[in-house]
Amino acid sequence: MNEVTIKIEGMSCGGCVRNVTGVLQALKGVSAAEVSLEGACARVIYDPALLGVEQLREAVEAAGFDAPV
């Protein structure tokens, strides 16, 4: 398992945090996702054999938020 912290822009409330958390946890290969509104980031533990950091960023962006590199 790998761990990565992804910057997330555009979150403004607890609903945003729940949305991003749900999107990340729904991905096959993600074992944990902790999203911080204050830190504007997500800490994700994932299986690199099943997905990569770019796929995590794409999922966040598909949910309507920015995940800059």
KASUL-V986567 format. One record per residue. N is the residue number from 1. RES is the residue in three letters. PHI is phi as a letter, one per 30 degrees, with the letter a starting at -180 (* if undefined). OMEGA is omega in radians with two decimals (* if undefined). Layout:
BEGIN
<<N,RES,PHI,OMEGA> <N,RES,PHI,OMEGA>>
END
This chain:
BEGIN
<<1,MET,*,3.08> <2,ASN,c,3.06> <3,GLU,b,3.12> <4,VAL,b,3.01> <5,THR,c,-3.10> <6,ILE,c,3.04> <7,LYS,d,3.12> <8,ILE,b,3.11> <9,GLU,c,3.06> <10,GLY,j,3.09> <11,MET,d,-3.10> <12,SER,b,-3.08> <13,CYS,a,3.12> <14,GLY,d,3.10> <15,GLY,d,3.09> <16,CYS,d,3.14> <17,VAL,d,3.12> <18,ARG,d,3.14> <19,ASN,d,-3.11> <20,VAL,d,3.11> <21,THR,e,-3.14> <22,GLY,d,3.13> <23,VAL,d,-3.12> <24,LEU,d,-3.11> <25,GLN,d,3.13> <26,ALA,d,-3.12> <27,LEU,d,3.09> <28,LYS,d,-3.13> <29,GLY,j,3.10> <30,VAL,d,3.12> <31,SER,c,3.10> <32,ALA,a,3.06> <33,ALA,b,3.08> <34,GLU,c,-3.09> <35,VAL,c,-3.13> <36,SER,c,3.07> <37,LEU,d,-3.11> <38,GLU,d,-3.13> <39,GLY,d,-3.11> <40,ALA,h,-3.12> <41,CYS,a,3.04> <42,ALA,b,3.03> <43,ARG,c,-3.03> <44,VAL,b,3.01> <45,ILE,c,-3.01> <46,TYR,b,3.11> <47,ASP,c,-3.09> <48,PRO,d,3.07> <49,ALA,d,-3.08> <50,LEU,c,3.11> <51,LEU,a,-3.10> <52,GLY,b,-3.11> <53,VAL,d,-3.13> <54,GLU,d,3.11> <55,GLN,d,3.07> <56,LEU,d,3.12> <57,ARG,d,3.14> <58,GLU,d,3.12> <59,ALA,d,3.11> <60,VAL,d,3.14> <61,GLU,d,3.09> <62,ALA,d,3.10> <63,ALA,d,3.06> <64,GLY,j,-3.14> <65,PHE,c,3.11> <66,ASP,c,3.10> <67,ALA,b,-3.09> <68,PRO,d,-3.14> <69,VAL,d,*>>
END
